[in-house]
Amino acid sequence: MSIQRETKIIDAKDKIVGRLATSVAQILIGKHKTNYKPNVDGGDVVIIKNADKIKFTGKKFTDKKYYRHSNQPGKLKTETAKQVFEKDPTRIIRLAVSKMLPKNKLRKKRLKRLRFE
């Protein structure tokens, strides 16, 4: 069985982060196709344009926090969405999509098909 991958281009201008991430995750998984199988990686390639023009609802832009840890005692790093957005706006979308994909062995392969312009 050969998998036919298409390229979907999505314009992120004035779209809300969570709603954009859910639609991108569905395309990466392949649930929009008629021959969807959960154990087969049959999703498409997604290219996101204008990632620097996404929107946040409410006060998430200033209040939402992203955490990372270096696995050493006392090394928990905290950044707000505004700080992450100023460094790299694509990171916010990539994190949101990553957390919406199933936690299995296909996750890394699917994330490699997410690209930005």
BELBEL-V457420 format. One record per residue. OMEGA is omega in radians with two decimals (999 if undefined). NEAR is the number of other ideal C-beta (glycine too) atoms within 10 Angstrom. Layout:
# BELBEL-V457420
omega->OMEGA near->NEAR
omega->OMEGA near->NEAR
This chain:
# BELBEL-V457420
omega->3.12 near->6
omega->-3.09 near->4
omega->3.09 near->12
omega->3.13 near->8
omega->3.06 near->13
omega->3.08 near->10
omega->3.11 near->10
omega->3.10 near->17
omega->-3.09 near->11
omega->3.08 near->17
omega->-3.06 near->14
omega->-3.09 near->21
omega->3.12 near->12
omega->3.06 near->9
omega->-3.14 near->19
omega->-2.99 near->14
omega->-3.06 near->22
omega->-3.14 near->13
omega->3.06 near->12
omega->-3.10 near->20
omega->3.13 near->22
omega->-3.14 near->14
omega->3.11 near->17
omega->3.14 near->23
omega->3.12 near->22
omega->3.13 near->16
omega->3.14 near->22
omega->3.11 near->26
omega->-3.14 near->21
omega->-3.11 near->19
omega->3.13 near->12
omega->-3.11 near->12
omega->-3.12 near->15
omega->-3.12 near->4
omega->-3.11 near->10
omega->2.99 near->13
omega->-3.07 near->10
omega->-3.09 near->11
omega->3.14 near->8
omega->3.13 near->12
omega->-3.06 near->16
omega->-3.10 near->17
omega->-3.10 near->27
omega->3.05 near->17
omega->-3.13 near->15
omega->3.05 near->22
omega->-3.10 near->14
omega->3.08 near->22
omega->3.07 near->13
omega->3.12 near->15
omega->-3.13 near->22
omega->-3.13 near->13
omega->3.11 near->12
omega->-3.12 near->22
omega->3.01 near->14
omega->3.09 near->17
omega->3.11 near->10
omega->-3.13 near->8
omega->-3.09 near->9
omega->-3.10 near->16
omega->-3.14 near->16
omega->-3.03 near->11
omega->-3.10 near->11
omega->-3.08 near->16
omega->3.05 near->11
omega->-3.08 near->14
omega->2.95 near->8
omega->-3.03 near->9
omega->-3.12 near->9
omega->-3.12 near->9
omega->2.98 near->5
omega->-3.10 near->7
omega->3.09 near->6
omega->-3.07 near->6
omega->3.07 near->9
omega->3.14 near->10
omega->-3.13 near->9
omega->3.07 near->9
omega->3.05 near->16
omega->3.13 near->15
omega->3.13 near->18
omega->3.14 near->14
omega->3.12 near->12
omega->-3.13 near->16
omega->3.13 near->19
omega->3.12 near->11
omega->-3.07 near->10
omega->-3.11 near->13
omega->3.13 near->17
omega->-3.11 near->17
omega->3.14 near->15
omega->3.13 near->21
omega->-3.13 near->22
omega->3.11 near->18
omega->-3.14 near->14
omega->3.13 near->18
omega->-3.13 near->23
omega->-3.12 near->17
omega->3.12 near->10
omega->3.08 near->16
omega->3.10 near->20
omega->-3.11 near->11
omega->3.14 near->8
omega->-3.04 near->10
omega->-3.12 near->9
omega->-3.02 near->17
omega->-3.11 near->15
omega->3.12 near->10
omega->-3.13 near->11
omega->-3.14 near->21
omega->3.11 near->14
omega->3.13 near->10
omega->3.06 near->17
omega->-3.09 near->21
omega->-3.10 near->12
omega->3.05 near->17
omega->999 near->10
